[in-house]
Amino acid sequence: MTLARRAALELHTLRDLRTVVGSARRHDSRIRRATGIAGSQLWALAEVSLAAGITVNALARRLALHQTTASNLVNALVERGLVRRTRDQRDQRLVHLHVTANGTRVLSRSPRPHSGPLVDALRRIAAHDLDALAHSLATLLGAMRQAAPAAAGEFLLGD
């Protein structure tokens, strides 16, 4: 591959990545205008609706989030009266989540897909394409991590 071709491919890929990020941001803005909550909160609310009684740990797995992040999402939904917590009858340490009537109303008036355009697209692409994408993203993140010491101690988002 020529240097010029590589440079063009790098820019094209960068543009595509910006399109993905921009699409997610636009979706989040649309969700906020329509529902008053963030897109991530809407997705969490939808998952609780689909699996009444789900725990925060199970929700974190479904959203591919750290448990603390999922707990913060749940706290925000509880504060807004969209989700309620109940203690498990047999094991009081376990907390189950349920959508409230207000939460159901928010879901009914919210744009779809509740999970957002990125998750929706990931769910719709062929398994072999998803595998290739995962491999390529792992390669990209690995290269970014190698460069991180030169970035004055900055961390990648998500680290």
Contact map, one row per residue, 1 for C-alpha under 8 A:
111011000000000000000000000000000000000000000000000000000000000000000000000000000000000000000000000000000000000000000000000000000000000000000000000000000000000
111111000000000000000000000000000000000000000000000000000000000000000000000000000000000000000000000000000000000000000000000000000000000000000000000000000000000
111111100000000000000000000000000000000000000000000000000000000000000000000000000000000000000000000000000000000000000000000000000000000000000000000000000000000
011111110000000000000000000000000000000000000000000000000000000000000000000000000000000000000000000000000000000000000000000000000000000000000000000000000000000
111111111000000000000000000000000000000000000000000000000000000000000000000000000000000000000000000000000000000000000000000000000000000000000000000000000000000
111111111100000000000000000000000000000000000000000000000000000000000000000000000000000000000000000000000000000000000000000000000000000000000000000000000000000
001111111110000000000000000000000000000000000000000000000000000000000000000000000000000000000000000000000000000000000000000000000000000000000000000000000000000
000111111111000000000000000000000000000000000000000000000000000000000000000000000000000000000000000000000000000000000000000000000000000000000000000000000000000
000011111111100000000000000000000000000000000000000000000000000000000000000000000000000000000000000000000000000000000000000000000000000000000000000000000000000
000001111111110000000000000000000000000000000000000000000000000000000000000000000000000000000000000000000000000000000000000000000000000000000000000000000000000
000000111111111000000000000000000000000000000000000000000000000000000000000000000000000000000000000000000000000000000000000000000000000000000000000000000000000
000000011111111100000000000000000000000000000000000000000000000000000000000000000000000000000000000000000000000000000000000000000000000000000000000000000000000
000000001111111110000000000000000000000000000000000000000000000000000000000000000000000000000000000000000000000000000000000000000000000000000000000000000000000
000000000111111111000000000000000000000000000000000000000000000000000000000000000000000000000000000000000000000000000000000000000000000000000000000000000000000
000000000011111111100000000000000000000000000000000000000000000000000000000000000000000000000000000000000000000000000000000000000000000000000000000000000000000
000000000001111111110000000000000000000000000000000000000000000000000000000000000000000000000000000000000000000000000000000000000000000000000000000000000000000
000000000000111111111000000000000000000000000000000000000000000000000000000000000000000000000000000000000000000000000000000000000000000000000000000000000000000
000000000000011111111100000000000000000000000000000000000000000000000000000000000000000000000000000000000000000000000000000000000000000000000000000000000000000
000000000000001111111110000000000000000000000000000000000000000000000000000000000000000000000000000000000000000000000000000000000000000000000000000000000000000
000000000000000111111111000000000000000000000000000000000000000000000000000000000000000000000000000000000000000000000100000000000000000000000000000000000000000
000000000000000011111111100000000000000000000000000000000000000000000000000000000000000000000000000000000000000000000000000000000000000000000000000000000000000
000000000000000001111111110000000000000000000000000000000000000000000000000000000000000000000000000000000000000000000000000000000000000000000000000000000000000
000000000000000000111111111000000000000000000000000000000000000000000000000000000000000000000000000000000000000000001000000000000000000000000000000000000000000
000000000000000000011111111100000000000000000000000000000000000000000000000000000000000000000000000000000000000000011100000000000000000000000000000000000000000
000000000000000000001111111110000000000000000000000000000000000000000000000000000000000000000000000000000000000000000000000000000000000000000000000000000000000
000000000000000000000111111111000000000000000000000000000000000000000000000000000000000000000000000000000000000000000000000000000000000000000000000000000000000
000000000000000000000011111111100000001000000000000000000000000000000000000000000000000000000000000000000000000000011000000000000000000000000000000000000000000
000000000000000000000001111111110000011100000000000000000000000000000000000000000000000000000000000000000000000000000000000000000000000000000000000000000000000
000000000000000000000000111111111000011000000000000000000000000000000000000000000000000000000000000000000000000000000000000000000000000000000000000000000000000
000000000000000000000000011111111100000000000000000000000000000000000000000000000000000000000000000000000000001000000000000000000000000000000000000000000000000
000000000000000000000000001111111111111001000000000000000000000000000000000000000000000000000000000000000000011000000000000000000000000000000000000000000000000
000000000000000000000000000111111111111000000000000000000000000000000000000000000000000000000000000000000000000000000000000000000000000000000000000000000000000
000000000000000000000000000011111111000000000000000000000000000000000000000000000000000000000000000000000000000000000000000000000000000000000000000000000000000
000000000000000000000000000001111111000000000000000000000000000000000000000000000000000000000000000000000000111000000000000000000000000000000000000000000000000
000000000000000000000000000000111111100000000000000000000000000000000000000000000000000000000000000000000100110000000000000000000000000000000000000000000000000
000000000000000000000000000000111111110000000000000000000000000000000000000000000000000000000000000000000000000000000000000000000000000000000000000000000000000
000000000000000000000000000000110011111011000000000000000000000000000000000000000000000000000000000000000000000000000000000000000000000000000000000000000000000
000000000000000000000000000110110001111111000000000000000000000000000000000000000000000000000000000000000000000000000000000000000000000000000000000000000000000
000000000000000000000000001110110000111111100000000000000000000000000000000000000000000000000000000000000000000001110000000000000000000000000000000000000000000
000000000000000000000000000100000000011111110000000000000000000000000000100000000000000000000000000000000000000000100000000000000000000000000000000000000000000
000000000000000000000000000000000000111111111000000000000000000000000000110110000000000000000000000000000000000000000000000000000000000000000000000000000000000
000000000000000000000000000000100000111111111100000000000000000000000000000000000000000000000000000000000010000001100000000000000000000000000000000000000000000
000000000000000000000000000000000000001111111110000000000000001000000000000000000000000000000000000000000000000001110000000000000000000000000000000000000000000
000000000000000000000000000000000000000111111111000000000010001000000000110000000000000000000000000000000000000000000000000000000000000000000000000000000000000
000000000000000000000000000000000000000011111111100000000000000000000000000010000110000000000000001000100010000000000000000000000000000000000000000000000000000
000000000000000000000000000000000000000001111111110000000000000000000000000000000000000000000000000000000010000001100000000000000000000000000000000000000000000
000000000000000000000000000000000000000000111111111000000010010000000000000000000000000000000000000000000000000000000000000000000000000000000000000000000000000
000000000000000000000000000000000000000000011111111111000010000000000000000000000000000000000000111000000000000000000000000000000000000000000000000000000000000
000000000000000000000000000000000000000000001111111100000000000000000000000000000000000000000000011000010000000000000000000000000000000000000000000000000000000
000000000000000000000000000000000000000000000111111100000000000000000000000000000000000000000000000000000000000000000000000000000000000000000000000000000000000
000000000000000000000000000000000000000000000011111111000000000000000000000000000000000000000000000000000000000000000000000000000000000000000000000000000000000
000000000000000000000000000000000000000000000001111111000000000000000000000000000000000000000001111000000000000000000000000000000000000000000000000000000000000
000000000000000000000000000000000000000000000001001111100000000000000000000000000000000000000001110000000000000000000000000000000000000000000000000000000000000
000000000000000000000000000000000000000000000001001111110110000000000000000000000000000000000001110000000000000000000000000000000000000000000000000000000000000
000000000000000000000000000000000000000000000000000011111110000000000000000000000000000000000111100000000000000000000000000000000000000000000000000000000000000
000000000000000000000000000000000000000000000000000001111111000000100110010000000000000000000011100000000000000000000000000000000000000000000000000000000000000
000000000000000000000000000000000000000000000000000000111111100000100100000000000000000000000000000000000000000000000000000000000000000000000000000000000000000
000000000000000000000000000000000000000000000000000001111111110000000000000000000000000000000000000000000000000000000000000000000000000000000000000000000000000
000000000000000000000000000000000000000000010011000001111111111000000100000000000000000000000000000000000000000000000000000000000000000000000000000000000000000
000000000000000000000000000000000000000000000000000000011111111111101100000000000000000000000000000000000000000000000000000000000000000000000000000000000000000
000000000000000000000000000000000000000000000000000000001111111111000000000000000000000000000000000000000000000000000000000000000000000000000000000000000000000
000000000000000000000000000000000000000000000010000000000111111110000000000000000000000000000000000000000000000000000000000000000000000000000000000000000000000
000000000000000000000000000000000000000000110000000000000011111110000100000000000000000000000000000000000000000000000000000000000000000000000000000000000000000
000000000000000000000000000000000000000000000000000000000001111111000000000000000000000000000000000000000000000000000000000000000000000000000000000000000000000
000000000000000000000000000000000000000000000000000000000001111111101100000000000000000000000000000000000000000000000000000000000000000000000000000000000000000
000000000000000000000000000000000000000000000000000000000001100111111100000000000000000000000000000000000000000000000000000000000000000000000000000000000000000
000000000000000000000000000000000000000000000000000000011001000011111110000000000000000000000000000000000000000000000000000000000000000000000000000000000000000
000000000000000000000000000000000000000000000000000000000000000001111111000000000000000000000000000000000000000000000000000000000000000000000000000000000000000
000000000000000000000000000000000000000000000000000000000001000011111111100000000000000000000000000000000000000000000000000000000000000000000000000000000000000
000000000000000000000000000000000000000000000000000000011011001011111111110000000000000000000000000000000000000000000000000000000000000000000000000000000000000
000000000000000000000000000000000000000000000000000000010000000000111111111000000000000000000000000000000000000000000000000000000000000000000000000000000000000
000000000000000000000000000000000000000000000000000000000000000000011111111100000000000000000000000000000000000000000000000000000000000000000000000000000000000
000000000000000000000000000000000000000110010000000000000000000000001111111110000000000000000000000000000000000000000000000000000000000000000000000000000000000
000000000000000000000000000000000000000010010000000000010000000000000111111111000010000000000000000000000000000000000000000000000000000000000000000000000000000
000000000000000000000000000000000000000000000000000000000000000000000011111111100000000000000000000000000000000000000000000000000000000000000000000000000000000
000000000000000000000000000000000000000010000000000000000000000000000001111111110000000000000000000000000000000000000000000000000000000000000000000000000000000
000000000000000000000000000000000000000010001000000000000000000000000000111111111110000000000000000000000000000000000000000000000000000000000000000000000000000
000000000000000000000000000000000000000000000000000000000000000000000000011111111111100000000000000000000000000000000000000000000000000000000000000000000000000
000000000000000000000000000000000000000000000000000000000000000000000000001111111100000000000000000000000000000000000000000000000000000000000000000000000000000
000000000000000000000000000000000000000000000000000000000000000000000000000111111110000000000000000000000000000000000000000000000000000000000000000000000000000
000000000000000000000000000000000000000000000000000000000000000000000000000011111111000000000000000101100000000000000000000000000000000000000000000000000000000
000000000000000000000000000000000000000000001000000000000000000000000000000011111111000000000000001111110000000000000000000000000000000000000000000000000000000
000000000000000000000000000000000000000000001000000000000000000000000000010011011111100000000000111100100000000000000000000000000000000000000000000000000000000
000000000000000000000000000000000000000000000000000000000000000000000000000001001111110000000000111100000000000000000000000000000000000000000000000000000000000
000000000000000000000000000000000000000000000000000000000000000000000000000001000011111000000011110000000000000000000000000000000000000000000000000000000000000
000000000000000000000000000000000000000000000000000000000000000000000000000000000001111100000011110000000000000000000000000000000000000000000000000000000000000
000000000000000000000000000000000000000000000000000000000000000000000000000000000000111110111111000000000000000000000000000000000000000000000000000000000000000
000000000000000000000000000000000000000000000000000000000000000000000000000000000000011111111111000000000000000000000000000000000000000000000000000000000000000
000000000000000000000000000000000000000000000000000000000000000000000000000000000000001111110000000000000000000000000000000000000000000000000000000000000000000
000000000000000000000000000000000000000000000000000000000000000000000000000000000000000111110000000000000000000000000000000000000000000000000000000000000000000
000000000000000000000000000000000000000000000000000000000000000000000000000000000000001111111100000000000000000000000000000000000000000000000000000000000000000
000000000000000000000000000000000000000000000000000000000000000000000000000000000000001111111110000000000000000000000000000000000000000000000000000000000000000
000000000000000000000000000000000000000000000000000000000000000000000000000000000000001100111110000000000000000000000000000000000000000000000000000000000000000
000000000000000000000000000000000000000000000000000000100000000000000000000000000000001100111111000000000000000000000000000000000000000000000000000000000000000
000000000000000000000000000000000000000000000000000000110000000000000000000000000000111100011111100000000000000000000000000000000000000000000000000000000000000
000000000000000000000000000000000000000000000000000111110000000000000000000000000000111100000111110000000000000000000000000000000000000000000000000000000000000
000000000000000000000000000000000000000000000001000111110000000000000000000000000011110000000011111000000000000000000000000000000000000000000000000000000000000
000000000000000000000000000000000000000000000001100111000000000000000000000000000011110000000001111100000000000000000000000000000000000000000000000000000000000
000000000000000000000000000000000000000000001001100100000000000000000000000000000111000000000000111111110000000000000000000000000000000000000000000000000000000
000000000000000000000000000000000000000000000000000000000000000000000000000000001111000000000000011111110000000000000000000000000000000000000000000000000000000
000000000000000000000000000000000000000000000000000000000000000000000000000000000100000000000000001111111000000000000000000000000000000000000000000000000000000
000000000000000000000000000000000000000000000000000000000000000000000000000000001100000000000000001111111100000000000000000000000000000000000000000000000000000
000000000000000000000000000000000000000000001000000000000000000000000000000000001110000000000000001111111110000000000000000000000000000000000000000000000000000
000000000000000000000000000000000000000000000000100000000000000000000000000000000100000000000000001111111111000000000000000000000000000000000000000000000000000
000000000000000000000000000000000000000000000000000000000000000000000000000000000000000000000000000011111111100000000000000000000000000000000000000000000000000
000000000000000000000000000000000010000000000000000000000000000000000000000000000000000000000000000001111111110000000000000000000000000000000000000000000000000
000000000000000000000000000000000000000001001100000000000000000000000000000000000000000000000000000000111111110000000000000000000000000000000000000000000000000
000000000000000000000000000000000000000000000000000000000000000000000000000000000000000000000000000000011111110000000000000000000000000000000000000000000000000
000000000000000000000000000000000110000000000000000000000000000000000000000000000000000000000000000000001111111000000000000000000000000000000000000000000000000
000000000000000000000000000000100110000000000000000000000000000000000000000000000000000000000000000000000111111101000000000000000000000000000000000000000000000
000000000000000000000000000001100100000000000000000000000000000000000000000000000000000000000000000000000000111111000000000000000000000000000000000000000000000
000000000000000000000000000000000000000000000000000000000000000000000000000000000000000000000000000000000000011111110000000000000000000000000000000000000000000
000000000000000000000000000000000000000000000000000000000000000000000000000000000000000000000000000000000000001111111001000000000000000000000000000000000000000
000000000000000000000000000000000000001001100100000000000000000000000000000000000000000000000000000000000000011111110000000000000000000000000000000000000000000
000000000000000000000000000000000000001101100100000000000000000000000000000000000000000000000000000000000000000111111111000000000000000000000000000000000000000
000000000000000000000001001000000000001000100000000000000000000000000000000000000000000000000000000000000000000111111111000000000000000000000000000000000000000
000000000000000000000011001000000000000000000000000000000000000000000000000000000000000000000000000000000000000010111111100000000000000000000000000000000000000
000000000000000000010001000000000000000000000000000000000000000000000000000000000000000000000000000000000000000000111111110000000000000000000000000000000000000
000000000000000000000000000000000000000000000000000000000000000000000000000000000000000000000000000000000000000000111111111000000000000000000000000000000000000
000000000000000000000000000000000000000000000000000000000000000000000000000000000000000000000000000000000000000010111111111100000000000000000000000000000000000
000000000000000000000000000000000000000000000000000000000000000000000000000000000000000000000000000000000000000000001111111110000000000000000000000000000000000
000000000000000000000000000000000000000000000000000000000000000000000000000000000000000000000000000000000000000000000111111110000100000000000000000000000000000
000000000000000000000000000000000000000000000000000000000000000000000000000000000000000000000000000000000000000000000011111110000000000000000000000000000000000
000000000000000000000000000000000000000000000000000000000000000000000000000000000000000000000000000000000000000000000001111111000000000000000000000000000000000
000000000000000000000000000000000000000000000000000000000000000000000000000000000000000000000000000000000000000000000000111111101100000000000000000000000000000
000000000000000000000000000000000000000000000000000000000000000000000000000000000000000000000000000000000000000000000000000111111100000000000000000000000000000
000000000000000000000000000000000000000000000000000000000000000000000000000000000000000000000000000000000000000000000000000011111110000000000000000000000000000
000000000000000000000000000000000000000000000000000000000000000000000000000000000000000000000000000000000000000000000000000001111111000000000000000000000000000
000000000000000000000000000000000000000000000000000000000000000000000000000000000000000000000000000000000000000000000000000011111111100000000000000000000000000
000000000000000000000000000000000000000000000000000000000000000000000000000000000000000000000000000000000000000000000000010011111111110000000000000000000000000
000000000000000000000000000000000000000000000000000000000000000000000000000000000000000000000000000000000000000000000000000000111111111000000000000000000000000
000000000000000000000000000000000000000000000000000000000000000000000000000000000000000000000000000000000000000000000000000000011111111100000000000000000000000
000000000000000000000000000000000000000000000000000000000000000000000000000000000000000000000000000000000000000000000000000000001111111110000000000000000000000
000000000000000000000000000000000000000000000000000000000000000000000000000000000000000000000000000000000000000000000000000000000111111111000000000000000000000
000000000000000000000000000000000000000000000000000000000000000000000000000000000000000000000000000000000000000000000000000000000011111111100000000000000000000
000000000000000000000000000000000000000000000000000000000000000000000000000000000000000000000000000000000000000000000000000000000001111111110000000000000000000
000000000000000000000000000000000000000000000000000000000000000000000000000000000000000000000000000000000000000000000000000000000000111111111000000000000000000
000000000000000000000000000000000000000000000000000000000000000000000000000000000000000000000000000000000000000000000000000000000000011111111100000000000000000
000000000000000000000000000000000000000000000000000000000000000000000000000000000000000000000000000000000000000000000000000000000000001111111110000000000000000
000000000000000000000000000000000000000000000000000000000000000000000000000000000000000000000000000000000000000000000000000000000000000111111111000000000000000
000000000000000000000000000000000000000000000000000000000000000000000000000000000000000000000000000000000000000000000000000000000000000011111111100000000000000
000000000000000000000000000000000000000000000000000000000000000000000000000000000000000000000000000000000000000000000000000000000000000001111111110000000000000
000000000000000000000000000000000000000000000000000000000000000000000000000000000000000000000000000000000000000000000000000000000000000000111111111000000000000
000000000000000000000000000000000000000000000000000000000000000000000000000000000000000000000000000000000000000000000000000000000000000000011111111100000001000
000000000000000000000000000000000000000000000000000000000000000000000000000000000000000000000000000000000000000000000000000000000000000000001111111110000001000
000000000000000000000000000000000000000000000000000000000000000000000000000000000000000000000000000000000000000000000000000000000000000000000111111110000000000
000000000000000000000000000000000000000000000000000000000000000000000000000000000000000000000000000000000000000000000000000000000000000000000011111111100000000
000000000000000000000000000000000000000000000000000000000000000000000000000000000000000000000000000000000000000000000000000000000000000000000001111111111111000
000000000000000000000000000000000000000000000000000000000000000000000000000000000000000000000000000000000000000000000000000000000000000000000000111111111100000
000000000000000000000000000000000000000000000000000000000000000000000000000000000000000000000000000000000000000000000000000000000000000000000000001111111000000
000000000000000000000000000000000000000000000000000000000000000000000000000000000000000000000000000000000000000000000000000000000000000000000000001111111100000
000000000000000000000000000000000000000000000000000000000000000000000000000000000000000000000000000000000000000000000000000000000000000000000000000111111100000
000000000000000000000000000000000000000000000000000000000000000000000000000000000000000000000000000000000000000000000000000000000000000000000000000111111110000
000000000000000000000000000000000000000000000000000000000000000000000000000000000000000000000000000000000000000000000000000000000000000000000000000110111111000
000000000000000000000000000000000000000000000000000000000000000000000000000000000000000000000000000000000000000000000000000000000000000000000000000100001111101
000000000000000000000000000000000000000000000000000000000000000000000000000000000000000000000000000000000000000000000000000000000000000000000001100100000111111
000000000000000000000000000000000000000000000000000000000000000000000000000000000000000000000000000000000000000000000000000000000000000000000000000000000011111
000000000000000000000000000000000000000000000000000000000000000000000000000000000000000000000000000000000000000000000000000000000000000000000000000000000001111
000000000000000000000000000000000000000000000000000000000000000000000000000000000000000000000000000000000000000000000000000000000000000000000000000000000011111
